[in-house]
Amino acid sequence: MEPKKILFISGTRADFGKIKSLMLKLDDDCRFKVQMFVTGMHLLERYGRTVNEIYKVGLKDLFLYINQDANSSSMDMTLAQTIQGLSLYIKESPPDLIVIHGDRVETLAGAIVGALNNILVAHIEGGELSGTIDDLLRHSTSKLAHLHFVANEEAKDRLVQMGEIPESIYTIGSPDIDVMLSEDLPDLQEVRHKYDLPFENYGIFMWHPVTTEVQELQEKTRQVIQGALDSGMEFVVLSPNNDRGTDIILSEIQSSLAGHKRFKHIPSMRFEYFLTLLKNARVIYGNSSAGVREAPVYGTPTINVGTRQNNRYCHKSIINVSENCHDILNCFRQLPKRSERSYYFGDGKSADKFVSILNTEAMWNTQIQKAFLDMKSISHSGGNL
Protein backbone atom coordinates (compact mmCIF):
# COMPACT_ATOMS: atom_id res chain seq x y z
CA MET A 1 0.00 0.00 0.00
CA GLU A 2 1.39 3.38 -1.02
CA PRO A 3 2.02 5.81 1.86
CA LYS A 4 -0.31 8.78 2.15
CA LYS A 5 1.27 12.03 0.97
CA ILE A 6 0.85 14.76 3.59
CA LEU A 7 1.76 18.27 2.46
CA PHE A 8 2.54 20.86 5.14
CA ILE A 9 2.69 24.56 4.28
CA SER A 10 4.87 26.96 6.25
CA GLY A 11 5.54 30.65 5.69
CA THR A 12 6.89 31.86 9.07
CA ARG A 13 9.15 30.86 11.94
CA ALA A 14 6.06 30.80 14.16
CA ASP A 15 3.94 28.33 12.18
CA PHE A 16 6.96 26.08 11.61
CA GLY A 17 7.37 25.83 15.36
CA LYS A 18 3.69 24.93 15.66
CA ILE A 19 3.71 22.11 13.09
CA LYS A 20 7.22 20.78 13.56
CA SER A 21 6.31 18.04 16.04
CA LEU A 22 3.50 16.83 13.76
CA MET A 23 5.77 16.58 10.72
CA LEU A 24 8.53 14.74 12.55
CA LYS A 25 6.08 12.27 14.08
CA LEU A 26 4.56 11.50 10.67
CA ASP A 27 7.99 11.30 9.06
CA ASP A 28 8.84 8.43 11.39
CA ASP A 29 5.75 6.49 10.26
CA CYS A 30 6.15 4.45 7.08
CA ARG A 31 2.43 4.85 6.34
CA PHE A 32 3.00 8.51 5.48
CA LYS A 33 5.22 10.56 3.22
CA VAL A 34 5.80 14.11 4.48
CA GLN A 35 6.14 16.91 1.95
CA MET A 36 6.67 20.59 2.74
CA PHE A 37 5.90 23.73 0.76
CA VAL A 38 8.23 26.37 2.19
CA THR A 39 7.54 30.01 1.42
CA GLY A 40 7.07 33.48 2.96
CA MET A 41 9.49 34.81 5.56
CA HIS A 42 11.51 31.57 5.52
CA LEU A 43 13.18 32.55 2.25
CA LEU A 44 13.94 36.20 2.96
CA GLU A 45 17.33 37.32 4.28
CA ARG A 46 15.68 40.24 6.02
CA TYR A 47 13.92 37.84 8.41
CA GLY A 48 16.89 35.57 8.99
CA ARG A 49 16.26 33.09 6.11
CA THR A 50 14.73 30.61 8.54
CA VAL A 51 14.52 27.90 5.89
CA ASN A 52 17.94 26.98 7.29
CA GLU A 53 16.19 25.89 10.50
CA ILE A 54 13.90 23.65 8.45
CA TYR A 55 16.89 22.01 6.78
CA LYS A 56 18.33 21.17 10.19
CA VAL A 57 15.44 18.90 11.21
CA GLY A 58 16.20 16.54 8.33
CA LEU A 59 12.97 16.59 6.31
CA LYS A 60 13.82 15.49 2.79
CA ASP A 61 10.95 16.52 0.51
CA LEU A 62 11.00 20.34 0.56
CA PHE A 63 9.79 22.70 -2.16
CA LEU A 64 10.92 26.31 -1.83
CA TYR A 65 8.81 29.09 -3.35
CA ILE A 66 9.36 32.83 -3.01
CA ASN A 67 5.91 34.40 -2.77
CA GLN A 68 6.79 38.02 -2.06
CA ASP A 69 9.22 40.89 -2.32
CA ALA A 70 10.76 41.63 1.07
CA ASN A 71 10.17 45.36 0.71
CA SER A 72 6.92 45.90 -1.18
CA SER A 73 4.49 42.98 -1.30
CA SER A 74 1.00 43.64 0.07
CA MET A 75 -0.91 40.86 1.81
CA ASP A 76 -3.35 40.44 -1.09
CA MET A 77 -0.53 40.13 -3.63
CA THR A 78 1.26 37.64 -1.37
CA LEU A 79 -1.95 35.62 -1.16
CA ALA A 80 -2.34 35.64 -4.94
CA GLN A 81 1.25 34.63 -5.59
CA THR A 82 1.10 31.83 -3.00
CA ILE A 83 -2.06 30.45 -4.60
CA GLN A 84 -0.39 30.45 -8.00
CA GLY A 85 2.79 28.74 -6.82
CA LEU A 86 1.02 26.16 -4.66
CA SER A 87 -1.49 25.36 -7.40
CA LEU A 88 1.31 24.58 -9.86
CA TYR A 89 3.14 22.51 -7.25
CA ILE A 90 0.21 20.24 -6.33
CA LYS A 91 -0.49 19.53 -9.98
CA GLU A 92 3.07 18.26 -10.29
CA SER A 93 3.06 16.42 -6.96
CA PRO A 94 -0.54 15.92 -5.73
CA PRO A 95 -0.89 15.24 -1.97
CA ASP A 96 -3.59 13.24 -0.20
CA LEU A 97 -3.89 15.87 2.53
CA ILE A 98 -2.83 19.51 2.89
CA VAL A 99 -2.04 20.62 6.46
CA ILE A 100 -2.10 24.33 7.28
CA HIS A 101 -1.79 26.26 10.50
CA GLY A 102 -3.31 29.38 12.00
CA ASP A 103 -4.14 32.66 10.33
CA ARG A 104 -1.54 33.76 7.78
CA VAL A 105 -2.18 34.48 4.10
CA GLU A 106 -0.16 31.36 3.22
CA THR A 107 -2.63 29.40 5.35
CA LEU A 108 -5.61 30.78 3.47
CA ALA A 109 -3.86 30.07 0.16
CA GLY A 110 -3.44 26.42 1.16
CA ALA A 111 -7.12 26.13 2.04
CA ILE A 112 -8.22 27.74 -1.23
CA VAL A 113 -5.98 25.56 -3.39
CA GLY A 114 -7.00 22.37 -1.58
CA ALA A 115 -10.72 23.14 -1.66
CA LEU A 116 -10.71 24.03 -5.37
CA ASN A 117 -8.72 20.94 -6.31
CA ASN A 118 -10.72 18.40 -4.28
CA ILE A 119 -7.89 17.71 -1.85
CA LEU A 120 -8.61 17.24 1.84
CA VAL A 121 -7.46 20.22 3.92
CA ALA A 122 -6.66 19.99 7.64
CA HIS A 123 -6.53 23.26 9.61
CA ILE A 124 -4.49 23.41 12.82
CA GLU A 125 -5.65 25.77 15.61
CA GLY A 126 -8.81 27.12 14.04
CA GLY A 127 -11.73 28.34 16.13
CA GLU A 128 -9.71 30.90 18.07
CA LEU A 129 -10.14 34.65 18.52
CA SER A 130 -7.76 37.60 18.33
CA GLY A 131 -8.14 41.30 17.70
CA THR A 132 -6.92 41.88 14.15
CA ILE A 133 -7.27 40.91 10.49
CA ASP A 134 -6.00 37.49 11.63
CA ASP A 135 -9.53 36.65 12.76
CA LEU A 136 -10.86 37.09 9.22
CA LEU A 137 -8.07 34.97 7.74
CA ARG A 138 -8.46 32.25 10.37
CA HIS A 139 -12.24 31.93 10.11
CA SER A 140 -12.17 32.04 6.30
CA THR A 141 -9.63 29.24 6.34
CA SER A 142 -11.80 27.17 8.66
CA LYS A 143 -14.77 27.46 6.31
CA LEU A 144 -12.65 26.12 3.44
CA ALA A 145 -10.99 23.33 5.44
CA HIS A 146 -12.47 19.83 5.70
CA LEU A 147 -10.79 18.81 8.96
CA HIS A 148 -9.99 20.77 12.10
CA PHE A 149 -7.37 20.01 14.75
CA VAL A 150 -8.07 22.44 17.57
CA ALA A 151 -6.37 23.37 20.84
CA ASN A 152 -9.32 22.96 23.20
CA GLU A 153 -13.07 22.47 23.51
CA GLU A 154 -13.72 26.21 23.44
CA ALA A 155 -12.24 26.42 19.96
CA LYS A 156 -14.28 23.41 18.90
CA ASP A 157 -17.49 25.06 20.10
CA ARG A 158 -16.75 28.15 18.02
CA LEU A 159 -16.27 26.07 14.88
CA VAL A 160 -19.60 24.38 15.50
CA GLN A 161 -21.15 27.86 15.78
CA MET A 162 -19.66 28.54 12.35
CA GLY A 163 -21.51 25.55 10.91
CA GLU A 164 -18.71 22.96 11.01
CA ILE A 165 -19.70 19.34 11.57
CA PRO A 166 -18.57 18.13 15.04
CA GLU A 167 -17.27 14.85 13.58
CA SER A 168 -14.74 16.84 11.52
CA ILE A 169 -13.25 18.54 14.60
CA TYR A 170 -10.52 16.88 16.69
CA THR A 171 -9.18 18.33 19.93
CA ILE A 172 -5.44 17.68 20.14
CA GLY A 173 -4.00 20.76 21.87
CA SER A 174 -1.39 23.13 20.43
CA PRO A 175 1.42 21.11 18.81
CA ASP A 176 4.14 23.54 19.87
CA ILE A 177 3.54 22.55 23.50
CA ASP A 178 4.99 19.14 22.58
CA VAL A 179 8.27 20.94 21.94
CA MET A 180 7.86 23.26 24.93
CA LEU A 181 7.59 20.35 27.37
CA SER A 182 10.33 18.31 25.71
CA GLU A 183 13.44 17.40 27.67
CA ASP A 184 15.57 18.09 24.58
CA LEU A 185 15.60 21.89 24.71
CA PRO A 186 19.05 23.53 24.83
CA ASP A 187 20.17 25.03 28.13
CA LEU A 188 20.27 28.77 28.62
CA GLN A 189 24.06 29.02 28.46
CA GLU A 190 24.04 27.38 25.03
CA VAL A 191 21.44 29.89 23.83
CA ARG A 192 23.37 32.84 25.21
CA HIS A 193 26.55 31.62 23.54
CA LYS A 194 24.92 30.94 20.16
CA TYR A 195 23.32 34.40 19.93
CA ASP A 196 26.00 36.30 21.86
CA LEU A 197 23.60 37.42 24.58
CA PRO A 198 25.33 39.16 27.49
CA PHE A 199 22.23 39.42 29.69
CA GLU A 200 21.52 37.47 32.87
CA ASN A 201 18.19 39.03 33.85
CA TYR A 202 16.39 39.91 30.62
CA GLY A 203 13.05 40.38 28.91
CA ILE A 204 11.96 39.46 25.40
CA PHE A 205 10.61 42.27 23.23
CA MET A 206 8.40 41.34 20.25
CA TRP A 207 6.29 44.01 18.56
CA HIS A 208 4.28 43.25 15.41
CA PRO A 209 2.21 45.56 13.18
CA VAL A 210 -1.56 45.61 13.50
CA THR A 211 -2.56 45.94 9.86
CA THR A 212 -5.80 47.79 10.60
CA GLU A 213 -3.93 50.42 12.65
CA VAL A 214 -1.04 51.25 10.34
CA GLN A 215 -1.80 54.98 10.36
CA GLU A 216 -1.08 55.08 14.10
CA LEU A 217 1.72 52.53 14.09
CA GLN A 218 4.72 54.85 14.20
CA GLU A 219 3.58 56.74 17.29
CA LYS A 220 2.45 53.57 19.03
CA THR A 221 5.79 51.93 18.28
CA ARG A 222 7.62 54.92 19.73
CA GLN A 223 5.54 54.67 22.91
CA VAL A 224 6.23 50.95 23.22
CA ILE A 225 9.96 51.37 22.68
CA GLN A 226 10.04 54.22 25.19
CA GLY A 227 8.31 51.97 27.69
CA ALA A 228 11.09 49.42 27.29
CA LEU A 229 13.76 52.10 27.63
CA ASP A 230 12.13 53.55 30.77
CA SER A 231 11.85 50.13 32.40
CA GLY A 232 15.60 49.93 32.93
CA MET A 233 15.55 46.26 31.89
CA GLU A 234 17.73 44.46 29.37
CA PHE A 235 15.91 43.04 26.35
CA VAL A 236 16.39 40.54 23.55
CA VAL A 237 14.54 42.14 20.62
CA LEU A 238 13.17 39.88 17.87
CA SER A 239 12.13 41.31 14.51
CA PRO A 240 8.43 41.66 13.67
CA ASN A 241 6.66 39.48 11.13
CA ASN A 242 6.30 40.56 7.51
CA ASP A 243 2.83 42.14 7.66
CA ARG A 244 2.14 45.63 6.36
CA GLY A 245 3.84 48.12 8.68
CA THR A 246 6.94 46.07 9.42
CA ASP A 247 9.19 48.73 7.83
CA ILE A 248 7.89 51.31 10.31
CA ILE A 249 8.71 49.11 13.29
CA LEU A 250 12.16 48.11 12.04
CA SER A 251 13.00 51.75 11.33
CA GLU A 252 12.02 52.78 14.86
CA ILE A 253 13.98 49.90 16.39
CA GLN A 254 17.04 50.86 14.38
CA SER A 255 16.84 54.57 15.19
CA SER A 256 16.06 54.12 18.91
CA LEU A 257 17.90 50.98 19.96
CA ALA A 258 20.88 50.46 17.62
CA GLY A 259 24.05 50.32 19.70
CA HIS A 260 22.14 50.48 22.99
CA LYS A 261 23.85 48.23 25.53
CA ARG A 262 20.59 47.09 27.13
CA PHE A 263 19.10 45.81 23.86
CA LYS A 264 20.19 42.98 21.59
CA HIS A 265 18.33 42.84 18.26
CA ILE A 266 18.12 39.44 16.55
CA PRO A 267 16.19 39.06 13.26
CA SER A 268 15.05 35.53 14.09
CA MET A 269 15.81 32.63 16.38
CA ARG A 270 15.52 28.87 16.16
CA PHE A 271 12.28 27.78 17.84
CA GLU A 272 13.85 25.57 20.51
CA TYR A 273 16.31 28.32 21.42
CA PHE A 274 13.49 30.83 21.64
CA LEU A 275 11.60 28.52 24.01
CA THR A 276 14.59 28.25 26.34
CA LEU A 277 14.91 32.03 26.24
CA LEU A 278 11.18 32.40 27.00
CA LYS A 279 11.28 29.84 29.81
CA ASN A 280 14.00 31.79 31.60
CA ALA A 281 12.87 35.35 30.76
CA ARG A 282 11.81 37.89 33.36
CA VAL A 283 8.99 38.98 31.02
CA ILE A 284 7.84 38.85 27.42
CA TYR A 285 6.81 42.33 26.31
CA GLY A 286 4.93 43.52 23.21
CA ASN A 287 2.03 42.01 21.30
CA SER A 288 3.18 38.57 20.18
CA SER A 289 0.85 35.60 20.54
CA ALA A 290 3.77 33.92 22.33
CA GLY A 291 2.94 36.15 25.28
CA VAL A 292 -0.60 34.85 25.61
CA ARG A 293 -0.20 31.25 24.42
CA GLU A 294 3.32 30.02 25.11
CA ALA A 295 4.48 32.17 28.05
CA PRO A 296 1.75 30.91 30.45
CA VAL A 297 2.92 27.33 29.87
CA TYR A 298 6.16 28.32 31.60
CA GLY A 299 4.55 30.78 34.01
CA THR A 300 6.58 33.60 32.44
CA PRO A 301 4.92 37.01 32.98
CA THR A 302 3.60 38.91 29.96
CA ILE A 303 3.03 42.60 29.35
CA ASN A 304 0.64 42.50 26.41
CA VAL A 305 0.36 45.87 24.67
CA GLY A 306 -2.42 47.13 22.41
CA THR A 307 -5.18 45.37 20.50
CA ARG A 308 -3.42 42.63 18.55
CA GLN A 309 -4.33 39.91 21.05
CA ASN A 310 -7.79 41.20 21.98
CA ASN A 311 -10.26 38.40 22.78
CA ARG A 312 -7.48 35.90 23.46
CA TYR A 313 -7.40 33.73 26.57
CA CYS A 314 -6.04 35.76 29.50
CA HIS A 315 -4.04 33.86 32.10
CA LYS A 316 -3.24 35.54 35.41
CA SER A 317 0.39 35.92 34.27
CA ILE A 318 -0.70 38.41 31.56
CA ILE A 319 -0.97 42.17 32.12
CA ASN A 320 -2.84 44.05 29.38
CA VAL A 321 -2.03 47.70 28.69
CA SER A 322 -2.48 50.34 25.98
CA GLU A 323 0.35 51.84 23.93
CA ASN A 324 1.23 54.54 26.44
CA CYS A 325 4.74 54.63 27.87
CA HIS A 326 3.61 55.89 31.29
CA ASP A 327 1.04 53.10 31.70
CA ILE A 328 3.58 50.59 30.42
CA LEU A 329 6.15 51.70 33.01
CA ASN A 330 3.60 51.12 35.77
CA CYS A 331 3.17 47.56 34.45
CA PHE A 332 6.90 46.95 34.69
CA ARG A 333 6.86 48.26 38.26
CA GLN A 334 4.05 45.83 39.17
CA LEU A 335 5.49 42.86 37.31
CA PRO A 336 5.00 39.57 39.21
CA LYS A 337 7.87 37.12 39.44
CA ARG A 338 6.22 34.00 38.03
CA SER A 339 2.87 32.23 38.14
CA GLU A 340 1.56 28.70 38.05
CA ARG A 341 1.84 27.01 34.68
CA SER A 342 -1.18 26.89 32.39
CA TYR A 343 -2.09 23.89 30.21
CA TYR A 344 -5.15 25.51 28.68
CA PHE A 345 -3.77 24.99 25.16
CA GLY A 346 -2.55 21.42 25.53
CA ASP A 347 -0.63 18.80 27.45
CA GLY A 348 2.31 18.10 25.12
CA LYS A 349 0.83 15.05 23.37
CA SER A 350 -0.57 16.71 20.24
CA ALA A 351 1.61 14.83 17.74
CA ASP A 352 0.63 11.43 19.14
CA LYS A 353 -3.06 12.36 18.92
CA PHE A 354 -2.63 13.77 15.42
CA VAL A 355 -0.95 10.66 14.02
CA SER A 356 -3.48 8.40 15.74
CA ILE A 357 -6.33 10.27 14.02
CA LEU A 358 -4.61 10.16 10.62
CA ASN A 359 -4.43 6.40 11.00
CA THR A 360 -8.22 6.07 11.22
CA GLU A 361 -10.42 5.11 8.30
CA ALA A 362 -13.08 7.59 9.46
CA MET A 363 -10.80 10.56 8.94
CA TRP A 364 -9.93 9.54 5.39
CA ASN A 365 -13.61 9.01 4.65
CA THR A 366 -14.28 12.72 5.27
CA GLN A 367 -16.37 14.07 2.42
CA ILE A 368 -14.77 16.54 0.03
CA GLN A 369 -18.18 18.16 -0.40
CA LYS A 370 -18.65 20.01 2.88
CA ALA A 371 -21.99 20.34 4.63
CA PHE A 372 -23.14 23.21 6.81
CA LEU A 373 -24.45 22.38 10.27
CA ASP A 374 -27.53 24.58 10.58
CA MET A 375 -27.93 25.36 14.28
CA LYS A 376 -31.35 26.89 13.68
CA SER A 377 -32.76 23.70 12.18
CA ILE A 378 -31.32 21.66 15.05
CA SER A 379 -32.94 23.87 17.67
CA HIS A 380 -36.29 23.75 15.86
CA SER A 381 -36.21 19.99 15.65
CA GLY A 382 -35.13 19.58 19.27
CA GLY A 383 -32.06 17.62 18.19
CA ASN A 384 -28.79 17.35 20.09
CA LEU A 385 -25.25 17.67 18.83
Residue pairs with C-beta under 8 A, 6 or more apart in sequence:
1 31
3 30
3 31
3 32
3 33
4 31
4 32
4 33
4 96
4 97
4 358
4 364
5 32
5 33
5 35
5 93
5 94
5 95
5 96
5 97
6 26
6 32
6 33
6 34
6 35
6 95
6 96
6 97
6 99
6 358
7 35
7 36
7 37
7 90
7 95
7 97
7 98
7 99
8 19
8 22
8 23
8 34
8 35
8 36
8 37
8 99
8 100
9 36
9 37
9 39
9 86
9 98
9 99
9 100
9 101
9 106
9 107
9 109
9 110
10 16
10 19
10 36
10 37
10 38
10 39
10 40
10 42
10 54
10 101
10 106
11 39
11 40
11 41
11 42
11 67
11 82
11 104
11 105
11 106
11 107
12 40
12 41
12 42
12 50
12 104
12 106
12 241
12 242
13 41
13 42
13 47
13 48
13 50
13 53
13 268
13 269
13 271
14 102
14 241
14 289
14 290
15 101
15 102
15 104
15 106
15 107
16 42
16 50
16 53
16 54
16 271
17 176
17 179
17 271
17 274
18 101
18 102
18 124
18 125
18 174
18 175
18 176
19 99
19 101
19 124
19 175
20 57
20 175
20 176
20 179
20 271
21 175
21 176
21 178
21 179
21 350
21 351
22 99
22 124
22 175
22 350
22 351
22 354
22 355
23 34
23 36
23 57
23 59
24 57
24 59
24 351
25 351
25 352
25 354
25 355
26 32
26 34
26 354
26 355
26 358
27 34
27 59
29 355
31 359
32 358
33 61
34 59
34 61
35 61
35 62
35 63
35 93
35 95
36 54
36 59
36 61
36 62
36 63
37 63
37 65
37 86
37 89
37 110
38 51
38 54
38 62
38 63
38 64
38 65
39 64
39 65
39 66
39 67
39 82
39 85
39 106
40 67
40 68
40 78
40 82
40 104
40 106
40 242
41 47
41 50
41 241
41 242
41 268
42 49
42 50
42 51
42 54
42 64
43 49
43 51
43 64
43 65
43 66
44 66
44 68
44 70
44 242
45 70
46 70
46 239
46 267
47 70
47 239
47 241
47 242
47 267
47 268
48 239
48 266
48 267
48 268
48 269
50 268
51 64
53 270
53 271
54 62
55 62
56 270
63 89
63 93
65 82
65 85
65 86
65 89
67 73
67 78
67 81
67 82
67 85
67 106
68 77
68 78
68 81
68 242
70 242
71 247
73 81
74 244
75 105
75 133
75 211
75 243
75 244
78 105
78 106
79 105
79 108
79 109
82 105
82 106
82 109
82 110
83 109
83 112
83 113
86 109
86 110
86 113
87 113
87 117
90 98
90 113
90 117
90 119
91 117
94 117
94 119
95 119
96 119
96 120
97 119
97 120
97 121
97 122
97 358
98 110
98 111
98 113
98 114
98 119
98 120
98 121
98 122
99 121
99 122
99 124
100 106
100 107
100 110
100 111
100 121
100 122
100 123
100 124
100 141
100 145
101 107
101 123
101 124
101 125
102 124
102 125
102 134
102 138
103 130
103 134
103 135
103 137
103 138
103 141
104 137
105 137
107 123
107 137
107 138
107 141
108 137
108 140
108 141
108 144
110 121
111 121
111 123
111 140
111 141
111 144
111 145
112 144
113 119
114 120
114 121
114 144
114 145
114 146
115 121
115 144
115 145
115 146
118 368
120 146
120 147
120 364
120 366
120 368
121 144
121 145
121 146
121 147
122 145
122 146
122 147
122 148
122 149
123 141
123 142
123 145
123 147
123 148
123 149
124 149
124 175
125 149
125 150
125 151
125 155
125 174
126 138
126 139
126 141
126 142
126 145
126 148
126 150
126 155
126 159
127 142
127 148
127 150
127 154
127 155
127 156
127 157
127 158
127 159
127 162
127 169
128 138
128 151
128 155
128 158
128 312
129 135
129 158
129 311
129 312
130 138
130 289
130 308
130 309
130 310
130 311
130 312
131 210
131 307
131 308
131 309
131 310
131 311
131 312
132 210
132 211
132 212
132 307
132 308
132 310
133 211
133 212
135 311
139 162
142 148
142 159
142 162
142 164
143 162
143 163
143 164
146 168
146 366
146 367
146 368
146 370
147 168
147 170
147 363
147 366
148 156
148 159
148 164
148 168
148 169
148 170
149 170
149 172
149 350
149 354
149 357
150 156
150 159
150 169
150 170
150 171
150 172
151 171
151 172
151 173
151 174
151 345
151 346
152 171
152 173
152 344
152 345
152 346
153 171
155 171
156 166
156 169
156 171
159 169
160 166
160 169
160 373
160 375
160 385
161 375
163 372
163 373
163 374
163 375
164 373
165 370
165 371
165 373
166 373
166 385
167 362
168 366
170 353
170 357
172 346
172 349
172 350
172 353
172 354
172 357
173 345
173 346
173 347
173 348
173 349
173 350
173 353
174 293
174 345
174 346
174 350
175 346
175 350
175 351
175 354
176 271
176 294
177 297
177 343
177 345
177 346
177 347
177 348
177 350
178 346
178 348
178 349
178 350
178 351
179 185
179 271
179 272
179 275
180 275
180 294
180 297
180 298
180 348
181 297
181 348
182 348
184 272
185 272
185 275
185 276
185 279
186 194
186 272
186 273
186 276
187 276
188 276
188 277
188 280
190 273
190 276
191 197
191 273
191 276
191 277
192 198
192 199
194 273
195 236
195 264
195 266
195 269
195 273
196 264
197 236
197 264
198 264
199 234
199 236
199 264
201 233
201 234
201 282
202 233
202 234
202 235
202 236
202 281
202 282
203 228
203 231
203 233
203 234
203 235
203 236
203 281
203 282
203 283
203 284
203 285
204 235
204 236
204 238
204 277
204 278
204 281
204 283
204 284
204 285
204 286
204 290
205 228
205 235
205 236
205 237
205 238
205 263
205 285
205 286
206 237
206 238
206 240
206 284
206 285
206 286
206 287
206 288
206 290
206 291
207 221
207 224
207 225
207 240
207 249
207 286
207 287
207 288
207 305
208 240
208 241
208 243
208 249
208 286
208 287
208 288
208 308
209 217
209 240
209 241
209 243
209 244
209 245
209 246
209 248
209 249
210 217
210 245
210 287
210 306
210 307
210 308
211 243
211 244
211 245
213 220
213 306
213 307
214 244
214 245
214 248
217 245
217 248
217 249
218 248
218 252
219 323
220 306
220 323
221 248
221 249
221 252
222 252
222 256
223 323
223 324
223 325
223 328
224 286
224 305
224 306
224 323
224 325
224 328
225 252
225 253
225 256
225 257
226 325
227 285
227 305
227 325
227 328
227 329
227 332
228 235
228 263
228 285
229 256
229 260
229 262
230 325
230 328
230 329
230 332
231 328
231 329
231 332
232 262
233 262
233 282
233 283
233 332
234 262
234 263
234 264
235 262
235 263
235 264
235 285
236 264
236 266
236 277
236 281
237 253
237 257
237 263
237 264
237 265
237 266
238 265
238 266
238 267
238 268
238 269
238 274
239 246
239 250
239 253
239 265
239 266
239 267
239 268
240 246
240 249
240 250
253 265
257 263
257 265
258 265
269 277
274 290
275 294
278 284
278 290
278 294
278 295
278 298
278 300
279 298
279 300
281 300
282 301
282 335
283 300
283 301
283 302
283 303
283 332
283 335
284 290
284 291
284 295
284 300
284 301
284 302
284 303
285 291
285 302
285 303
285 305
286 303
286 304
286 305
287 304
287 305
287 306
287 308
287 309
289 309
289 312
291 302
291 303
291 304
291 309
291 318
292 302
292 304
292 309
292 312
292 313
292 314
292 315
292 318
293 312
293 313
293 345
295 301
295 302
295 317
295 318
296 302
296 315
296 317
296 318
296 339
296 341
296 342
296 344
297 341
297 342
297 343
297 345
298 341
299 317
299 338
299 339
299 340
299 341
299 342
300 317
300 338
301 317
301 318
301 319
301 335
301 336
301 337
301 338
301 339
302 317
302 318
302 319
303 319
303 321
303 328
303 331
303 332
303 335
304 318
304 319
304 320
304 321
305 321
305 322
305 323
305 328
306 322
306 323
313 344
313 345
314 320
315 339
315 342
315 344
316 339
316 340
317 336
317 338
317 339
317 342
319 331
319 334
319 335
321 327
321 328
321 331
357 363
378 384
378 385
